[in-house]
Amino acid sequence: MHDTPECDDMIHRLACLLPALLAPHLAAGDLPAKYEVEKHRNLAYNPARDADPVRHKLDLYLPKGAKKFPVMTFVHGGAWRSGNKDLYAALGETFAKQGVGTAVINYRLSGADGKVKHPDHVHDVARAFAWVKANAPKYGGDPEKLYLSGHSAGGHLVALLATDEQYLKAEKCSTKDLKGVMALSGVYTITPQLPMLATAFGTDARACEAASPLTHVKADHPPFLIAYGAKDFPFLDMMAEQFGKKLTANKCDAKVLKLDRDHFSIIISAATSAADPLAKGMLEFMGIK
């Protein structure tokens, strides 16, 4: 992964520009919509009195009129320091139109003040997933068909949640509640040598190792779909292949997709067209033909 001020700044600027980047793609060829989309915005997934009024919220995009549909919880990227669920409305609508309920979540972000650090982010994702599990039937979803997906930092968080069960257990859930995980351009090894990661993870080598999904791979993980771009950030390709191989070596169901995309177009294309190769692969992974 890049570790330069230019790349660091690019991540933040592109996160802010994502709505504009998505706009040209909305008119691209797409699969016909199977459903209208029902939206529920800014639902609180953390009932605690001290919950963050912005970051502990999620948006639901549902296939209107469908029953017992799969539900995907999606976690945005942004180097654990930026990003917002509102930027991914197109993704929620794209998947809901094809019959997948989609919960796009916020989570607390790390900043220069050092108030939010690992494992705060993954605790939030676990709490959001627990909310989705408890509430899926209320909205028509199938609690036996719950999926996780995330891009970049979000790819790291969903992979960690699915490989280190302690975070789900803290929310009275388990990895057996996961039908599958789709990690997109994720980070699977956290290294203390990268200053870019210190804001979110600190510099303690043992803590960074514990925050690395690759560290926790063993048998009996849920199925994984791991995707990365041929023009992705340096080392993310190697991490994806290494993560997939270790899962497979431990007799876990894992498929690795290499796509003709960069770190940003991989999510923009999948978010805006169900005909995109990644979006189609994700839909098939969730049993949507």
Residue, then its C-alpha position, 0 to 999 in steps of 0.5 A: m500500500h502507498d505510504t506517501p503524503e500525496c497518496d494519503d491526501m488523495i484518499h481523503r480528496l477522493a472520498c470527498l469527491l466520490p459522489a461526483l465520480l459516481a455520477p458519470h457511471l450512473a448512465a452506464g449499461d446495467l441489468p434491469a431492476k427486479y425491484e423498486v428500492e425502499k429506503h430507511r435512513n439514519l437508523a441507530y445501531n448503537p442504543a448506548r447513551d453515549a453513542d455517536p449521533v452520526r457515526h453509529k448510524l446506518d442506512l437500509y436499502l431494501p428490495k420492495g415487496a421481496k421476502k426472505f432476501p439476503v442482507m449485506t452489511f457494507v463497510h466503507g473505506g477511507a483509511w480508517r479516518s474518513g468516509n461516510k455511508d451517504l457516499y454509497a447510496a448508489l451501491g445500496e440502490t444497485f444491490a437492492k434493485q437486484g434483490v439484496g437488502t443492503a445496510v450501509i454503515n458508518y463507524r467511528l473514525s480515527g483522527a489526530d486527537g487519538k480518541v478513536k483507535h483500533p479496535d474501536h472501528v471493528h467493535d462498531v462494525a460488529r455492533a452494526f452487524a448484530w443490529v442487522k441480524a436482530n432486525a433483518p426479519k422485521y424488514g423482510g430479510d432472511p437472518e440465515k443469509l447475512y453477508l459482510s462486505g467492505h472496501s479498502a479499510g472496510g475490507h480490512l474490517v469485515a475480514l477481521l470480523a470474520t477471522d477473529e471471532q472475539y468482536l462478534k462474540a462481544e455482541k452475542c453473535s458468531t462467525k456462524d451467523l455469516k453466510g459469506v464475506m466479500a472483501l474488496s481491495g482490503v488490507y490484511t496485514i497491518t504493519p507498524q512501519l507505515p506511518m499512515l497506519a499509526t493514527a488508527f493502529g498505533t505502532d506496537a508490533r504485537a497490537c498491529e499483528a493482532a489487528s491483521p486478518l491474516t494472523h487469525v486465519k484457521a479452519d471454519h471461517p465463512p466463505f470469502l470472495i476477495a477482490y482486488g484491482a490489477k492497478d490497485f495500490p501496491f501490496l494490496d494485490m499481494m495481500a489479497e492473494q496471500f490471504g486467499k491462499k492461506l484461507t484455502a490452505n486451511k480448507c476454507d472456501a475462498k475465491v480471489l478475483k483480479l479485476d481490470r480496475d484501480h483502487f477507486s474504480i473497483i468500488i465505483s463500478a460495482a456500486t453503480s452497475a449490477a452488470d459490472p463483473l465485480a457486482k455480478g460476482m458478488l450477487e452470484f456469491m449471495g445466491i442471486k442469479 
